[in-house]
Amino acid sequence: MNRLNYSKLRSITAREIISALIKDGFYFDRQSGSHQQYYHQDGRRVSVSFHHPGDTFSPKILKSMVEKQAKWTYEDLKRLKIAL
């Protein structure tokens, strides 16, 4: 398993994360202010907070969304065309 360098993923936008979530089977459930909640049938939940679709995320926020919430592996990120 390859370790993911989140500092190299700084240019991922909110639009790209949301697109990857939808490709992976997540669906939009609700929004509260700038926080959008996406759910998966298996119980995973991801909160995406942004003000503009072109906003990018810090490595700390990306790690939270990718590893802790979506529970994606490096192979998942390659499959979703987020990591090369």
Backbone hydrogen bonds, N-H to C=O, Kabsch-Sander energy under -0.5 kcal/mol:
donor,donor_aa,acceptor,acceptor_aa,energy
6,Y,4,L,-1.0
8,K,5,N,-1.3
9,L,6,Y,-1.2
10,R,7,S,-0.8
12,I,9,L,-1.9
14,A,55,D,-1.9
15,R,53,P,-2.1
17,I,13,T,-2.1
18,I,14,A,-2.6
19,S,15,R,-2.2
20,A,16,E,-2.2
21,L,17,I,-2.5
22,I,18,I,-2.3
23,K,19,S,-2.2
24,D,20,A,-1.7
25,G,22,I,-1.5
26,F,21,L,-2.6
27,Y,39,Y,-2.7
29,D,37,Q,-2.9
30,R,37,Q,-1.0
32,S,35,H,-2.6
35,H,32,S,-1.8
36,Q,34,S,-0.6
36,Q,48,V,-3.0
37,Q,30,R,-3.0
38,Y,46,V,-2.9
39,Y,27,Y,-2.6
40,H,44,R,-2.1
43,G,40,H,-2.0
46,V,38,Y,-2.8
48,V,36,Q,-2.9
48,V,46,V,-0.5
49,S,47,S,-0.6
50,F,34,S,-1.9
50,F,48,V,-0.5
55,D,52,H,-2.3
57,F,12,I,-0.8
62,L,58,S,-2.5
63,K,59,P,-2.5
64,S,60,K,-1.7
65,M,61,I,-2.4
66,V,62,L,-3.1
67,E,63,K,-2.3
68,K,63,K,-1.1
69,Q,64,S,-2.1
70,A,65,M,-2.7
72,W,66,V,-2.8
77,L,73,T,-2.0
78,K,74,Y,-2.1
79,R,75,E,-2.4
80,L,76,D,-2.3
81,K,78,K,-1.2
82,I,77,L,-3.0
83,A,77,L,-1.3
